[in-house]
Amino acid sequence: MPNNIAIYSYGSAALGYVLLAGTLALKWKKQWQWGMFFASSVVSAIWAALFVALFGYGLNVGSAAQIVEVLRSVGWIVFLLMLMRPASTNAGRKLVNTRPFIITILTYLLVLFVGTILVNLKLIPSLVGLVAISGRAIMAVIGMLLVEQLFRSSTEHDRWSMKFACLALAGLFVFDFYLYSDAMLFHVLNGEILAARGFVNALLIPLFIISLNRNLEWTTGIAVSRRILFQSATLIGSAVYLLIMAAAGYYLRFFGGQWGGVLQMAFLCGAFILLFVVLFSGSMRSKLRVFISKHFYQYSYDYREEWICFTRVLSAEGPGLGERAIAAVAQLVESGAGTLFLNRQNNEFQVTAQWNTNIVCQAVAVDSDLSQFMQEKQWIIDLHDYRSDPAKYDDVEIESWLVNLPGAWLLIPLFFQGRLLGFILLEQARSKIELNWEILDVLKIAASQAASYLAQQESADALMIARQFESFNRMSTFIVHDLKNMVAQLSLMMVNAEKHKHNPEFQEDMLQTIDHSIQKMKTLLQKLARGVEADYVTPLELDELLRRVLETKSPYEPKPVLEVAQSGIVVYANRDRLERVIGHLIQNAIDATPREGSVNVKLTHSNQTVVIQIKDNGAGMSEDFIKEKLFSPFVSTKVAGMGIGVFETREYIQQLGGRLEVTSEPQVGTCFTIILPDNNNQDFAIAKLA
């Protein structure tokens, strides 16, 4: 019964591959990939037919079947390598030199193919037969990795056209790996798995045909990226290592006698620990990356990947920018630690950040020979070369502590707009790297980019400090403005005291004015002590607030007159600030109006808004002055004015959700109109001031 199942299984696979080969022949294209695809299909059909003869008729074709099976897998792997070959028309993708990569794989396949022939001809001991099984498992691993690499390196359009072919080839190699891994574990091929392999291959044929109809050219024009090659090399190396360790563990168990099982478990555990130590070793990973770049590529860097990673490190959150700048530059040359020196405006390059190190470094003077040399030459200094031959660097005198520093390797200057911001000291790389022109150019460009980030942060820090001073100065300016108004009010009161000091009403008004000024001064002192604080919004009756403001202006002439069209109007604002800005407009109207003139304040309510008009018949202002200078801070027509009153008034009225309008005509007068939301807009007012 199993033989009949095997006949049907491999018979269906043979018919499927014949159908695939016939389809390729009908749609023949004069391309190397096409020919390899056709040859692999023909060899697979022969392989399936040999297994039908072996299982169905008992013919002595076992050796031929094994040889053709290896040849079949070799054909599909070569087909994958041809698909991964860079397109001849795309010169930009010829950066990758894949020849060593291909030669390595083809050499392994040739050795395995010859070894299989020698084993079946009984020219080498049967012990190598187990190695051949391990070799076929490794070959399946190579096929899976190539399929994964092909799919990941393809463009979106290529993936659409080739995904079914990739799935078919992946299924073929995955099943082979499963079959031979099981054989390595139990030291014998599983008959049921072996019989089912034909059905699995037959099921994969439709996937090939679908991809064949989607992409008749069978070209991808892709290049093998360093990341994928590094991952592939790591996985292949791990797979080979595990297969060898599994075989060694099996023989330890087989020949170890009573202690065989214990030795096998101890050996395998040790092998796994060693594998993980090697995989997570930064030094080993660095050496592998350098080896791949040196032997598989014409250039040392994949510039797109390196620049993306470099920018990502500089822009990431986490440690300070100084540490990120060191890390970003260090990773370009596989260095594991470094120190950043910057000039903090004290004529010395001092240590401002360290990454993976805590070495004690001294400051380097800005006018030292080393600093002047880096400023003039803009060279990267290799301290190893300097120690052996200082003449390479014009015999410049470098600080002795820096030359003798253990592990010190490179001094990389940081330039921004021609100015030496500082330099980075990198410690010795994890693997040996030869500093050629390409690496030096990359380091210079990276250092320039890092310097721009550092200069930007330096400017941002300076701007933040300047804004803090600006905020404090602005608050101080407003406080001085209020003090000036109070001093003017008290001075006017003292002028009138000689004339009205025996008048009880004047005495009472004087005491109220002094008390009001004292309270205001206390409030100002509290603000200076606490800094700028958020406004506390409360409901205010405007008629009462306006009467209080006008009382403080009563000593002045002309005396302002209040007209309230509707009492009980409520707005939500900070009492002190609203009193101050309205009082300033009234004071400006008084100052601009002659003693015989008039200043009128009118409160009205219309269309859910509150309107306060402050009108005088004084000197007035021109239209150009209103547009260009009235609301500009520190611009005033008064001799002792500070020019911030109207500016502050407009800013605060806008914070309340209102607006300030002004109309004026020279020698006719001025009218300021404050328009505020009424009490129905409480939420809006509070939100604006929160």
C-alpha positions as CSV (number, residue, x, y, z in Angstrom):
1,M,0.0,0.0,0.0
2,P,2.7,2.6,0.8
3,N,4.4,1.8,-2.6
4,N,1.1,2.5,-4.4
5,I,0.8,5.8,-2.5
6,A,4.4,6.7,-3.5
7,I,3.7,5.9,-7.1
8,Y,0.7,8.2,-7.2
9,S,2.6,10.8,-5.2
10,Y,5.7,11.0,-7.4
11,G,3.7,10.3,-10.6
12,S,1.5,13.4,-10.0
13,A,4.7,15.4,-9.4
14,A,6.3,14.1,-12.6
15,L,3.2,15.0,-14.6
16,G,3.1,18.4,-13.0
17,Y,6.7,19.2,-13.8
18,V,6.2,18.0,-17.4
19,L,3.2,20.4,-17.7
20,L,5.3,23.2,-16.3
21,A,8.2,22.5,-18.7
22,G,5.7,22.3,-21.6
23,T,4.3,25.7,-20.6
24,L,7.7,27.2,-20.5
25,A,8.6,25.8,-23.9
26,L,5.4,27.3,-25.4
27,K,6.2,30.7,-24.0
28,W,9.9,30.5,-24.5
29,K,12.0,33.7,-24.0
30,K,15.6,34.1,-24.9
31,Q,16.8,34.7,-21.3
32,W,19.2,32.9,-19.1
33,Q,16.6,32.8,-16.2
34,W,14.1,31.3,-18.5
35,G,16.5,28.5,-19.6
36,M,17.4,27.8,-16.0
37,F,13.7,27.6,-15.0
38,F,13.0,25.2,-17.9
39,A,16.1,23.0,-17.0
40,S,15.1,22.9,-13.3
41,S,11.6,21.8,-14.3
42,V,12.9,19.0,-16.6
43,V,15.3,17.7,-14.0
44,S,12.5,17.8,-11.4
45,A,10.3,15.7,-13.7
46,I,13.2,13.2,-14.2
47,W,13.7,13.1,-10.4
48,A,10.0,12.3,-9.8
49,A,10.0,9.7,-12.6
50,L,13.0,7.9,-11.0
51,F,11.2,7.7,-7.7
52,V,8.2,6.2,-9.5
53,A,10.5,3.6,-10.9
54,L,12.1,3.0,-7.6
55,F,8.9,2.6,-5.5
56,G,6.6,1.2,-8.2
57,Y,8.8,-1.3,-10.0
58,G,11.7,-1.9,-7.6
59,L,14.2,-0.9,-10.2
60,N,17.8,-0.3,-9.0
61,V,17.7,3.4,-9.5
62,G,18.3,4.5,-5.9
63,S,21.7,6.0,-6.6
64,A,20.6,7.8,-9.7
65,A,17.5,9.1,-7.9
66,Q,19.7,10.6,-5.1
67,I,22.1,12.2,-7.6
68,V,19.3,13.7,-9.6
69,E,17.6,14.9,-6.4
70,V,20.7,16.9,-5.5
71,L,20.9,18.2,-9.1
72,R,17.3,19.2,-8.8
73,S,17.9,21.3,-5.7
74,V,21.0,22.7,-7.2
75,G,19.0,23.8,-10.3
76,W,16.4,25.7,-8.2
77,I,19.1,27.4,-6.1
78,V,21.0,28.5,-9.2
79,F,17.7,29.7,-10.6
80,L,17.2,31.9,-7.5
81,L,20.7,33.3,-7.8
82,M,20.0,34.3,-11.4
83,L,16.8,36.0,-10.4
84,M,18.8,38.0,-7.7
85,R,21.4,39.2,-10.2
86,P,21.4,43.0,-10.5
87,A,19.8,44.2,-13.8
88,S,22.3,45.0,-16.5
89,T,20.5,48.2,-17.5
90,N,20.5,49.7,-14.0
91,A,24.0,51.1,-13.4
92,G,23.0,52.5,-10.1
93,R,22.4,49.0,-8.7
94,K,25.8,47.7,-9.6
95,L,27.2,48.9,-6.4
96,V,26.9,45.4,-5.0
97,N,29.5,42.9,-6.1
98,T,27.7,39.6,-5.6
99,R,30.4,37.4,-7.3
100,P,32.0,36.1,-4.0
101,F,28.6,35.4,-2.6
102,I,27.6,33.3,-5.6
103,I,30.9,31.6,-5.8
104,T,30.7,30.5,-2.2
105,I,27.2,29.0,-2.7
106,L,28.1,27.3,-6.0
107,T,31.3,25.8,-4.5
108,Y,29.3,24.3,-1.7
109,L,26.7,22.9,-4.1
110,L,29.5,21.4,-6.3
111,V,31.2,19.7,-3.4
112,L,27.8,18.3,-2.2
113,F,27.0,17.0,-5.7
114,V,30.4,15.3,-6.1
115,G,30.2,13.9,-2.6
116,T,26.8,12.4,-3.3
117,I,28.1,10.7,-6.5
118,L,31.1,9.3,-4.6
119,V,28.9,8.0,-1.8
120,N,26.6,6.2,-4.2
121,L,29.6,4.7,-6.1
122,K,30.8,3.5,-2.7
123,L,34.2,5.2,-3.2
124,I,34.1,6.8,0.2
125,P,33.0,5.3,3.6
126,S,29.3,5.1,4.4
127,L,29.9,7.5,7.3
128,V,29.9,10.3,4.7
129,G,26.3,9.3,3.9
130,L,25.1,10.9,7.1
131,V,27.1,14.0,6.2
132,A,25.4,14.0,2.8
133,I,22.0,14.0,4.6
134,S,23.2,17.0,6.7
135,G,24.5,18.6,3.5
136,R,21.1,18.3,1.9
137,A,19.5,19.9,5.0
138,I,22.0,22.8,4.7
139,M,21.1,23.0,1.0
140,A,17.5,23.4,1.9
141,V,18.4,26.1,4.4
142,I,20.3,27.9,1.7
143,G,17.2,27.7,-0.6
144,M,14.9,29.1,2.1
145,L,17.2,32.0,2.8
146,L,17.5,32.8,-0.9
147,V,13.8,32.8,-1.3
148,E,13.3,35.1,1.7
149,Q,16.1,37.4,0.5
150,L,14.5,37.5,-3.0
151,F,11.1,38.4,-1.7
152,R,12.3,41.0,0.8
153,S,14.6,42.7,-1.8
154,S,11.9,42.9,-4.5
155,T,9.9,46.0,-5.3
156,E,6.1,46.1,-4.6
157,H,5.4,45.4,-8.3
158,D,7.9,42.5,-8.4
159,R,6.4,41.0,-5.2
160,W,2.9,41.0,-6.8
161,S,4.3,39.1,-9.8
162,M,6.7,36.7,-8.0
163,K,5.0,36.0,-4.6
164,F,3.5,32.7,-5.8
165,A,6.8,31.4,-7.3
166,C,8.5,32.4,-4.0
167,L,5.8,30.5,-2.1
168,A,6.3,27.4,-4.3
169,L,10.1,27.4,-3.9
170,A,9.8,28.1,-0.2
171,G,7.4,25.1,0.2
172,L,9.8,22.9,-1.8
173,F,12.8,23.7,0.4
174,V,10.9,23.7,3.7
175,F,9.6,20.2,3.1
176,D,13.1,19.0,2.1
177,F,14.4,20.5,5.3
178,Y,11.7,18.8,7.4
179,L,12.5,15.5,5.7
180,Y,16.2,15.6,6.3
181,S,16.0,17.1,9.8
182,D,13.8,14.2,10.8
183,A,16.4,11.8,9.2
184,M,19.2,13.4,11.1
185,L,17.2,13.1,14.3
186,F,16.3,9.4,13.9
187,H,19.2,8.3,11.6
188,V,16.8,7.0,9.0
189,L,14.5,8.6,6.3
190,N,10.8,8.5,7.3
191,G,9.0,6.5,4.6
192,E,5.7,8.3,5.0
193,I,7.3,11.8,4.8
194,L,9.3,10.6,1.8
195,A,6.2,9.2,0.0
196,A,4.2,12.5,0.7
197,R,6.9,14.6,-0.9
198,G,5.6,13.9,-4.4
199,F,2.1,15.2,-3.6
200,V,3.6,18.3,-2.0
201,N,5.7,19.0,-5.2
202,A,2.6,18.5,-7.3
203,L,0.6,21.0,-5.3
204,L,3.3,23.6,-5.9
205,I,3.1,23.5,-9.7
206,P,0.0,25.7,-10.0
207,L,1.8,28.4,-8.0
208,F,4.7,28.4,-10.5
209,I,2.2,28.7,-13.4
210,I,0.4,31.7,-11.8
211,S,3.6,33.6,-11.4
212,L,4.6,32.6,-14.9
213,N,1.5,34.3,-16.3
214,R,2.1,37.4,-14.1
215,N,5.7,38.0,-15.0
216,L,6.8,36.6,-18.4
217,E,10.2,38.4,-18.3
218,W,11.3,36.8,-15.0
219,T,13.6,39.7,-14.2
220,T,13.8,41.6,-10.9
221,G,17.0,43.7,-11.2
222,I,17.5,43.8,-7.5
223,A,20.6,44.1,-5.4
224,V,21.6,42.2,-2.3
225,S,21.5,44.6,0.6
226,R,24.1,44.5,3.3
227,R,21.5,43.9,6.0
228,I,19.9,40.9,4.2
229,L,23.3,39.5,3.4
230,F,24.4,39.9,7.0
231,Q,21.2,38.2,8.3
232,S,21.5,35.5,5.7
233,A,25.2,34.8,6.6
234,T,24.2,34.8,10.3
235,L,21.4,32.3,9.7
236,I,23.4,30.1,7.4
237,G,26.3,30.0,9.9
238,S,23.9,29.2,12.7
239,A,22.2,26.5,10.8
240,V,25.6,24.9,9.7
241,Y,26.8,25.1,13.3
242,L,23.7,23.5,14.7
243,L,23.8,20.7,12.1
244,I,27.4,20.0,12.9
245,M,26.8,20.1,16.7
246,A,23.7,17.8,16.2
247,A,25.8,15.3,14.3
248,A,28.6,15.5,16.9
249,G,26.1,15.0,19.7
250,Y,24.7,11.9,18.0
251,Y,28.1,10.3,17.8
252,L,28.8,11.2,21.3
253,R,25.7,9.3,22.3
254,F,26.5,6.4,19.9
255,F,30.0,5.9,21.0
256,G,29.8,7.2,24.6
257,G,28.5,4.0,26.1
258,Q,26.9,4.3,29.5
259,W,27.7,8.0,29.6
260,G,26.6,8.7,26.0
261,G,23.2,10.3,26.8
262,V,24.7,12.5,29.5
263,L,27.6,13.6,27.3
264,Q,25.2,14.3,24.4
265,M,23.0,16.6,26.5
266,A,25.9,18.4,28.1
267,F,27.6,18.9,24.7
268,L,24.4,20.2,23.1
269,C,23.7,22.7,26.0
270,G,27.3,23.9,25.8
271,A,26.9,24.3,22.0
272,F,23.7,26.4,22.3
273,I,25.3,28.6,25.0
274,L,28.4,29.2,22.8
275,L,26.1,30.0,19.8
276,F,24.1,32.6,21.7
277,V,27.3,34.1,23.1
278,V,28.7,34.5,19.6
279,L,25.4,35.8,18.1
280,F,25.1,38.5,20.8
281,S,28.8,39.5,20.8
282,G,29.2,43.0,19.4
283,S,32.8,42.2,18.4
284,M,31.8,39.2,16.4
285,R,28.9,41.0,14.7
286,S,31.2,43.9,13.9
287,K,33.9,41.6,12.4
288,L,31.2,39.9,10.3
289,R,29.9,43.2,8.9
290,V,33.4,44.3,8.1
291,F,34.2,41.0,6.4
292,I,31.0,41.2,4.3
293,S,31.7,44.8,3.2
294,K,35.3,44.0,2.4
295,H,34.8,40.8,0.4
296,F,31.3,41.1,-1.1
297,Y,31.0,44.8,-1.9
298,Q,33.0,47.4,-3.8
299,Y,32.2,50.1,-1.3
300,S,32.3,50.0,2.5
301,Y,28.9,51.4,3.1
302,D,25.3,51.1,2.0
303,Y,24.9,54.9,2.1
304,R,21.1,55.0,2.1
305,E,20.9,52.6,5.1
306,E,23.7,54.3,7.0
307,W,22.3,57.8,6.5
308,I,18.8,56.7,7.6
309,C,20.3,55.1,10.7
310,F,22.6,58.0,11.4
311,T,19.7,60.6,11.2
312,R,17.4,58.3,13.3
313,V,20.0,58.1,16.1
314,L,20.6,61.9,16.1
315,S,16.8,62.6,16.0
316,A,15.8,60.0,18.6
317,E,14.6,60.7,22.1
318,G,16.4,59.4,25.1
319,P,19.9,60.4,26.1
320,G,21.3,63.8,25.5
321,L,22.1,65.0,22.0
322,G,25.8,64.9,22.8
323,E,25.7,61.1,23.6
324,R,23.6,60.5,20.5
325,A,26.0,62.4,18.3
326,I,28.9,60.3,19.6
327,A,26.9,57.0,19.1
328,A,25.9,58.0,15.5
329,V,29.4,58.8,14.4
330,A,30.9,55.8,16.3
331,Q,28.6,53.2,14.7
332,L,30.1,54.1,11.3
333,V,33.4,52.7,12.2
334,E,32.3,50.0,14.7
335,S,33.6,52.0,17.7
336,G,32.0,51.2,21.0
337,A,32.7,54.3,23.1
338,G,33.6,58.0,22.7
339,T,33.9,61.4,24.3
340,L,32.6,64.8,23.0
341,F,34.5,68.0,23.5
342,L,32.8,71.3,22.9
343,N,33.7,75.0,23.4
344,R,31.4,76.6,26.0
345,Q,32.6,80.2,25.4
346,N,35.4,79.9,27.8
347,N,38.3,79.4,25.3
348,E,38.5,75.6,26.1
349,F,37.2,72.5,24.6
350,Q,35.7,70.7,27.6
351,V,34.1,67.3,28.0
352,T,30.3,67.7,27.6
353,A,29.2,64.2,27.0
354,Q,30.5,60.6,27.1
355,W,29.1,57.4,25.6
356,N,29.9,54.0,27.0
357,T,33.0,55.3,28.8
358,N,34.0,57.2,31.9
359,I,37.6,58.0,31.2
360,V,39.0,61.2,32.8
361,C,39.8,63.8,30.2
362,Q,41.3,67.3,30.5
363,A,40.3,70.4,28.7
364,V,42.0,71.4,25.4
365,A,42.7,75.1,24.9
366,V,41.1,76.7,21.9
367,D,44.5,78.3,20.9
368,S,46.5,75.0,21.4
369,D,48.5,73.5,18.6
370,L,46.0,70.7,18.2
371,S,43.0,73.0,18.0
372,Q,44.7,75.3,15.5
373,F,45.8,72.2,13.4
374,M,42.2,70.9,13.2
375,Q,40.9,74.3,12.4
376,E,43.3,74.8,9.5
377,K,43.6,71.3,8.1
378,Q,40.2,69.9,9.0
379,W,41.8,66.4,9.2
380,I,40.7,63.4,11.1
381,I,43.6,62.3,13.3
382,D,44.4,58.6,13.8
383,L,46.2,58.5,17.1
384,H,47.8,55.1,16.2
385,D,49.4,56.6,13.2
386,Y,50.4,59.7,15.2
387,R,52.2,57.6,17.8
388,S,54.2,55.8,15.1
389,D,54.8,58.6,12.7
390,P,53.9,62.2,13.9
391,A,55.2,63.6,10.6
392,K,52.0,62.4,8.9
393,Y,50.3,65.2,10.8
394,D,53.0,67.9,10.3
395,D,54.5,67.0,13.7
396,V,51.7,68.9,15.4
397,E,52.0,68.8,19.2
398,I,49.1,66.9,20.7
399,E,48.6,67.0,24.5
400,S,50.5,64.1,26.1
401,W,47.6,62.9,28.2
402,L,45.5,62.5,25.0
403,V,48.2,60.6,23.1
404,N,48.8,58.2,26.1
405,L,45.1,57.7,26.8
406,P,44.4,53.9,26.7
407,G,42.2,52.9,23.8
408,A,42.1,56.4,22.2
409,W,41.8,56.0,18.4
410,L,40.3,58.9,16.3
411,L,40.0,62.6,16.8
412,I,37.1,63.8,14.6
413,P,36.7,67.6,14.3
414,L,33.2,69.1,14.3
415,F,32.8,72.1,12.0
416,F,29.8,74.3,11.5
417,Q,29.9,77.2,9.0
418,G,33.7,77.0,9.0
419,R,33.9,77.3,12.8
420,L,35.4,74.5,15.0
421,L,32.7,73.7,17.5
422,G,34.7,70.9,19.1
423,F,35.8,67.3,18.4
424,I,34.8,63.7,19.1
425,L,37.4,61.3,20.6
426,L,36.5,57.7,19.6
427,E,38.0,54.6,21.2
428,Q,39.3,51.6,19.4
429,A,36.9,49.8,17.0
430,R,35.6,46.3,17.8
431,S,37.2,45.0,14.6
432,K,40.2,46.1,12.6
433,I,39.3,48.8,10.1
434,E,41.5,50.3,7.5
435,L,40.9,54.0,7.3
436,N,40.7,54.6,3.5
437,W,39.5,57.7,1.7
438,E,35.9,56.4,1.7
439,I,35.7,56.0,5.4
440,L,37.4,59.3,6.1
441,D,35.0,61.1,3.8
442,V,32.0,59.5,5.4
443,L,33.2,60.5,8.9
444,K,33.8,64.1,7.8
445,I,30.2,64.3,6.4
446,A,28.7,62.7,9.4
447,A,30.7,65.0,11.7
448,S,29.4,68.0,9.8
449,Q,25.8,66.8,10.2
450,A,26.3,66.1,13.9
451,A,27.9,69.6,14.3
452,S,24.8,71.2,12.8
453,Y,22.6,69.4,15.3
454,L,24.8,70.5,18.2
455,A,24.9,74.1,16.9
456,Q,21.1,74.1,16.6
457,Q,20.7,72.9,20.2
458,E,23.2,75.5,21.4
459,S,21.2,78.2,19.6
460,A,17.9,76.8,21.0
461,D,19.4,76.9,24.6
462,A,20.5,80.5,24.1
463,L,17.1,81.4,22.7
464,M,15.3,79.8,25.6
465,I,17.5,81.9,28.0
466,A,16.9,85.0,26.0
467,R,13.1,84.3,26.1
468,Q,13.2,83.9,29.9
469,F,15.0,87.3,30.2
470,E,12.5,88.7,27.7
471,S,9.6,87.5,29.8
472,F,11.1,88.9,32.9
473,N,11.9,92.2,31.2
474,R,8.4,92.4,29.8
475,M,6.8,91.9,33.2
476,S,9.2,94.5,34.7
477,T,8.3,96.9,31.9
478,F,4.6,96.7,32.7
479,I,5.3,97.1,36.4
480,V,7.4,100.1,35.8
481,H,4.6,101.5,33.6
482,D,2.2,101.1,36.5
483,L,4.6,102.6,39.0
484,K,5.0,105.6,36.6
485,N,1.3,106.1,36.6
486,M,1.0,105.9,40.4
487,V,3.9,108.4,40.8
488,A,2.2,110.8,38.4
489,Q,-1.0,110.5,40.4
490,L,0.7,111.0,43.7
491,S,2.7,114.0,42.3
492,L,-0.5,115.6,41.0
493,M,-2.1,115.1,44.4
494,M,0.9,116.8,46.1
495,V,0.6,119.8,43.7
496,N,-3.1,120.2,44.7
497,A,-2.4,119.7,48.4
498,E,-1.2,123.3,48.9
499,K,-4.4,124.6,47.4
500,H,-6.9,122.2,48.9
501,K,-5.2,120.8,52.0
502,H,-7.9,122.4,54.4
503,N,-10.8,121.0,52.3
504,P,-12.2,117.9,54.1
505,E,-13.4,116.4,50.8
506,F,-9.9,116.7,49.3
507,Q,-8.4,115.2,52.5
508,E,-10.7,112.2,52.2
509,D,-10.0,111.8,48.5
510,M,-6.3,112.1,49.2
511,L,-6.4,109.3,51.8
512,Q,-8.3,107.1,49.4
513,T,-5.8,107.7,46.6
514,I,-2.9,107.0,48.9
515,D,-4.5,103.8,50.1
516,H,-5.3,102.7,46.6
517,S,-1.7,103.4,45.5
518,I,-0.3,101.4,48.5
519,Q,-2.5,98.4,47.6
520,K,-1.4,98.6,44.0
521,M,2.3,98.7,45.1
522,K,1.8,95.6,47.3
523,T,0.2,93.8,44.4
524,L,3.2,94.7,42.1
525,L,5.7,93.6,44.7
526,Q,3.9,90.2,45.0
527,K,4.1,89.8,41.3
528,L,7.8,90.5,41.3
529,A,8.3,87.9,44.0
530,R,6.2,85.2,42.3
531,G,6.9,85.9,38.7
532,V,4.2,85.9,35.9
533,E,1.1,84.0,37.1
534,A,-2.1,83.0,35.4
535,D,-5.0,85.5,35.6
536,Y,-7.9,84.7,38.0
537,V,-11.2,85.3,36.2
538,T,-14.1,86.6,38.3
539,P,-17.4,88.2,37.4
540,L,-17.2,92.0,37.4
541,E,-19.9,94.6,37.3
542,L,-18.6,97.1,34.7
543,D,-20.5,100.2,36.0
544,E,-19.0,99.7,39.4
545,L,-15.5,99.0,38.0
546,L,-15.7,102.2,35.8
547,R,-16.7,104.4,38.7
548,R,-13.7,103.1,40.7
549,V,-11.4,103.9,37.8
550,L,-12.8,107.3,37.3
551,E,-12.4,108.1,41.1
552,T,-8.6,107.5,40.7
553,K,-8.6,110.0,37.8
554,S,-10.6,112.7,39.7
555,P,-7.6,114.8,40.6
556,Y,-6.8,115.3,36.9
557,E,-8.3,117.9,34.6
558,P,-10.3,117.7,32.5
559,K,-12.2,115.4,34.9
560,P,-13.6,112.4,33.0
561,V,-17.4,112.0,33.0
562,L,-19.1,108.5,33.1
563,E,-22.4,107.7,31.3
564,V,-24.0,104.3,32.0
565,A,-26.8,103.3,29.6
566,Q,-27.5,100.1,31.5
567,S,-26.3,99.1,35.0
568,G,-25.6,95.6,36.2
569,I,-23.6,94.5,33.1
570,V,-21.3,91.6,34.0
571,V,-18.1,90.4,32.3
572,Y,-15.6,87.8,33.3
573,A,-12.0,89.1,33.7
574,N,-9.2,89.8,36.1
575,R,-10.1,92.9,38.1
576,D,-6.6,94.4,38.4
577,R,-5.7,94.0,34.8
578,L,-9.0,95.2,33.4
579,E,-8.9,98.3,35.7
580,R,-5.3,99.0,34.6
581,V,-5.9,98.8,30.8
582,I,-9.2,100.9,31.0
583,G,-7.5,103.4,33.3
584,H,-4.6,103.7,30.9
585,L,-6.9,104.6,28.0
586,I,-8.7,107.2,30.2
587,Q,-5.3,108.6,31.3
588,N,-4.2,108.9,27.7
589,A,-7.4,110.8,26.9
590,I,-6.8,113.2,29.8
591,D,-3.2,113.8,28.8
592,A,-4.1,114.5,25.1
593,T,-6.9,116.9,26.0
594,P,-6.5,120.5,27.2
595,R,-7.9,121.5,30.6
596,E,-10.9,123.1,29.1
597,G,-11.7,120.1,27.0
598,S,-13.8,117.0,27.8
599,V,-13.3,113.2,28.3
600,N,-16.4,111.1,28.3
601,V,-16.7,107.4,29.2
602,K,-19.8,105.6,28.0
603,L,-21.0,102.0,28.9
604,T,-23.6,100.4,26.6
605,H,-24.9,96.9,25.8
606,S,-26.0,95.6,22.5
607,N,-26.2,92.3,20.5
608,Q,-24.7,90.2,23.4
609,T,-21.7,92.4,23.6
610,V,-20.5,95.1,26.1
611,V,-19.2,98.3,24.6
612,I,-17.1,100.9,26.5
613,Q,-16.3,104.1,24.7
614,I,-13.6,106.5,25.8
615,K,-13.9,109.7,23.8
616,D,-12.0,113.0,24.0
617,N,-11.7,116.2,22.0
618,G,-8.0,116.5,22.3
619,A,-5.0,116.5,19.9
620,G,-6.0,113.3,18.0
621,M,-3.8,111.1,15.9
622,S,-3.1,110.6,12.2
623,E,-4.3,107.5,10.3
624,D,-0.7,106.5,9.5
625,F,0.3,106.7,13.2
626,I,-2.6,104.5,14.2
627,K,-1.7,101.9,11.6
628,E,2.0,101.8,12.0
629,K,2.9,102.9,15.6
630,L,0.0,103.1,18.0
631,F,0.0,99.4,18.9
632,S,3.7,98.9,18.6
633,P,5.5,98.4,22.0
634,F,8.0,101.0,23.2
635,V,6.7,103.7,20.7
636,S,5.0,106.8,22.4
637,T,4.2,110.4,21.6
638,K,4.7,111.4,25.2
639,V,8.0,112.7,26.4
640,A,8.2,110.4,29.4
641,G,6.0,107.7,27.9
642,M,7.1,104.0,27.6
643,G,4.8,103.1,24.7
644,I,3.4,99.8,26.1
645,G,0.0,100.9,27.6
646,V,-2.0,100.7,24.4
647,F,-0.1,97.5,23.4
648,E,-1.0,95.8,26.7
649,T,-4.6,97.0,26.4
650,R,-5.1,95.5,23.0
651,E,-3.4,92.2,24.0
652,Y,-5.6,91.8,27.1
653,I,-8.8,92.7,25.4
654,Q,-8.1,90.1,22.8
655,Q,-7.4,87.5,25.5
656,L,-10.9,88.2,26.9
657,G,-12.3,87.4,23.4
658,G,-13.0,91.0,22.6
659,R,-11.4,93.7,20.4
660,L,-10.2,97.2,20.6
661,E,-11.1,99.7,17.9
662,V,-9.9,103.3,17.5
663,T,-11.0,106.3,15.4
664,S,-9.1,109.6,15.5
665,E,-8.6,112.8,13.6
666,P,-5.8,115.3,14.3
667,Q,-7.0,118.4,16.3
668,V,-10.5,116.9,16.5
669,G,-10.2,114.1,19.0
670,T,-10.0,110.3,19.6
671,C,-12.5,107.6,20.4
672,F,-11.3,104.2,21.8
673,T,-14.0,101.5,21.7
674,I,-13.6,98.3,23.8
675,I,-16.0,95.5,22.8
676,L,-16.2,92.6,25.2
677,P,-18.4,89.5,25.4
678,D,-21.1,89.6,28.1
679,N,-21.8,87.1,30.9
680,N,-23.3,84.6,28.4
681,N,-19.7,83.9,27.2
682,Q,-18.3,82.9,30.6
683,D,-16.9,79.6,29.4
684,F,-15.2,81.3,26.5
685,A,-13.6,83.9,28.6
686,I,-12.3,81.4,31.2
687,A,-11.0,79.2,28.4
688,K,-9.1,82.1,26.9
689,L,-7.4,82.9,30.1
690,A,-6.8,79.4,31.4
